[in-house]
Amino acid sequence: MIRTIRSIQGDSLDSISYRYYGKSVVESLLLANPHLSNDVILPIGTVVVLPTLVQPTQSKQTIQLWS
């Protein structure tokens, strides 16, 4: 599900990233909001799309030492 928010005073994509995701996902935010690529500090009230992040599946690679 895609959510949208409005920026508050002093917001940047990095601060929004940490506030809503708890980690830096600036690249994902830029993909969802290509019109924001030139803004370091967002103007107050800027609409920002918060994309749903897909959790990568982790797999352990094993090697066989002996045959």
C-alpha positions in Angstrom: 0.0 0.0 0.0 1.4 3.4 -1.0 0.9 6.2 1.5 1.4 9.9 1.0 2.5 12.5 3.5 3.1 16.2 3.5 6.5 17.5 4.6 7.0 19.7 7.7 9.5 22.5 8.3 13.1 21.4 7.8 12.2 18.0 6.3 14.6 16.2 3.9 14.1 12.9 2.2 16.7 11.5 4.7 14.7 12.7 7.7 11.5 11.4 6.3 13.2 8.1 5.6 14.3 7.7 9.2 11.0 8.9 10.6 8.8 6.4 8.7 11.1 3.5 7.9 13.7 3.6 10.7 16.5 3.5 8.2 17.8 5.3 5.1 15.8 4.5 2.0 16.4 7.7 0.1 16.9 5.8 -3.1 13.4 4.2 -2.9 11.9 7.6 -2.0 13.6 9.2 -5.0 12.2 6.5 -7.3 8.7 7.1 -6.0 9.2 10.9 -6.1 11.3 11.8 -9.1 10.1 15.4 -8.9 12.0 15.8 -5.6 15.5 15.0 -6.9 16.7 18.6 -6.8 15.5 19.5 -3.3 17.7 19.1 -0.3 15.3 20.7 2.2 11.7 20.2 1.1 9.3 23.1 1.1 6.6 22.9 3.8 3.6 21.0 2.6 5.3 19.1 -0.2 3.5 15.8 -1.0 5.8 12.8 -0.6 4.8 9.3 -1.7 6.0 6.6 0.8 6.4 3.4 -1.1 6.0 0.0 0.4 9.4 -1.6 0.8 9.9 -5.3 -0.2 11.9 -7.2 2.3 14.6 -9.2 0.5 14.6 -12.9 1.3 17.8 -13.9 3.0 19.4 -17.2 2.0 22.6 -18.7 3.4 25.0 -19.9 0.9 26.7 -23.1 2.0 29.8 -24.7 0.5 30.8 -28.3 0.7 34.4 -28.7 2.0 34.6 -32.5 1.4 32.9 -34.7 -1.1 
